[in-house]
Amino acid sequence: MNTATLPDGTTIMTNETAPTTEQLWANVRGGRNQLLEKYVDWYQSKPLVYDALASIQRSQLAAYRQALLDFPADLLSHLGSAPPTGYRIYYPVQPNFFEDHPLGRIHTADTQTVI
């Protein structure tokens, strides 16, 4: 039996082996890639939707995309040698206009911790 610590700090018993640091970082990159695909690519791959964005919204989308691309390196700088668990609270804040996205806006200033 092994123990695992959940993001809320709760320790549980498990039969699974603890993930390696590399597996944890792969999860960080995978989550980042999903956000790029489901949010950024959704706007950029639909010319009618993208063209309907105001100039400021396009700038915010570009800044959000870059923040996602930088996220693993920024998280590493923030955490140092600590394993990347509970990292979802550090995802970049999404622009306000994502409220109109079919999936809604999930990372707001109220839910995220800026690094």
C-alpha positions as CSV (number, residue, x, y, z in Angstrom):
1,M,0.0,0.0,0.0
2,N,1.1,3.5,-0.8
3,T,-0.2,6.9,0.3
4,A,-1.2,9.7,-1.9
5,T,-1.9,13.3,-1.1
6,L,-4.9,14.9,-2.8
7,P,-4.7,18.6,-3.9
8,D,-6.7,19.6,-0.8
9,G,-4.1,18.0,1.4
10,T,-6.0,14.9,2.3
11,T,-3.8,11.7,2.5
12,I,-5.4,8.5,1.2
13,M,-4.2,4.9,0.9
14,T,-3.8,3.5,-2.6
15,N,-2.5,0.4,-4.4
16,E,-1.1,2.6,-7.2
17,T,2.5,3.7,-7.3
18,A,3.1,7.4,-7.0
19,P,3.5,9.1,-10.4
20,T,7.0,10.1,-11.3
21,T,8.0,13.8,-11.5
22,E,8.1,13.4,-15.3
23,Q,4.6,12.0,-15.3
24,L,3.4,14.9,-13.2
25,W,5.0,17.4,-15.6
26,A,3.5,15.5,-18.6
27,N,0.1,16.1,-16.9
28,V,0.8,19.8,-16.7
29,R,1.7,20.0,-20.4
30,G,-1.3,17.8,-21.3
31,G,-3.7,20.1,-19.4
32,R,-2.1,23.1,-21.0
33,N,-2.5,21.5,-24.4
34,Q,-6.2,20.8,-23.8
35,L,-6.8,24.5,-22.9
36,L,-5.0,25.6,-26.1
37,E,-7.1,23.2,-28.2
38,K,-10.5,23.8,-26.5
39,Y,-10.3,27.5,-26.1
40,V,-7.6,29.2,-28.2
41,D,-7.9,27.0,-31.2
42,W,-11.7,27.2,-31.0
43,Y,-11.5,30.9,-31.8
44,Q,-8.5,30.8,-34.2
45,S,-9.8,27.9,-36.3
46,K,-13.2,29.6,-37.0
47,P,-12.7,32.6,-39.3
48,L,-16.2,34.0,-38.8
49,V,-15.8,33.8,-35.0
50,Y,-12.3,35.1,-35.0
51,D,-13.1,37.9,-37.4
52,A,-16.0,39.0,-35.2
53,L,-13.6,39.6,-32.2
54,A,-12.7,43.2,-31.5
55,S,-9.1,44.1,-31.8
56,I,-8.7,44.2,-28.0
57,Q,-10.2,40.7,-27.8
58,R,-7.7,39.4,-30.4
59,S,-4.9,40.9,-28.3
60,Q,-6.3,39.2,-25.2
61,L,-6.5,35.9,-27.0
62,A,-2.9,36.2,-28.2
63,A,-1.7,37.1,-24.7
64,Y,-3.7,34.2,-23.2
65,R,-2.2,31.8,-25.8
66,Q,1.3,33.0,-24.9
67,A,0.6,32.6,-21.2
68,L,-0.5,29.0,-21.7
69,L,2.6,28.3,-23.8
70,D,4.8,29.8,-21.0
71,F,2.8,28.0,-18.3
72,P,5.0,25.0,-17.6
73,A,8.2,27.1,-17.4
74,D,6.4,29.7,-15.2
75,L,5.1,27.0,-13.0
76,L,8.6,25.4,-12.7
77,S,10.0,28.8,-11.7
78,H,7.3,29.2,-9.1
79,L,7.5,25.7,-7.6
80,G,11.2,25.1,-7.8
81,S,12.0,21.5,-7.1
82,A,8.5,20.7,-5.6
83,P,6.4,18.3,-7.7
84,P,3.7,20.0,-9.8
85,T,0.6,18.9,-7.8
86,G,-2.4,21.1,-7.4
87,Y,-1.2,23.2,-10.3
88,R,-4.6,24.0,-11.8
89,I,-5.1,27.0,-9.6
90,Y,-2.1,28.6,-11.4
91,Y,-3.5,28.4,-14.9
92,P,-3.6,31.8,-16.6
93,V,-6.8,33.8,-16.1
94,Q,-9.0,33.6,-19.2
95,P,-10.2,36.8,-20.9
96,N,-13.7,38.0,-20.0
97,F,-15.1,37.4,-23.4
98,F,-14.6,33.6,-22.9
99,E,-17.9,33.8,-21.1
100,D,-19.4,33.6,-24.6
101,H,-17.4,30.4,-25.4
102,P,-19.5,27.2,-25.6
103,L,-17.5,25.8,-22.6
104,G,-17.8,29.0,-20.6
105,R,-15.0,30.8,-18.7
106,I,-13.5,28.5,-16.1
107,H,-10.3,30.3,-15.0
108,T,-11.2,33.7,-13.6
109,A,-9.4,36.1,-11.2
110,D,-11.6,34.7,-8.4
111,T,-10.5,31.1,-9.0
112,Q,-6.8,31.5,-9.9
113,T,-3.6,32.3,-8.1
114,V,-1.3,34.5,-10.2
115,I,2.3,33.3,-10.5
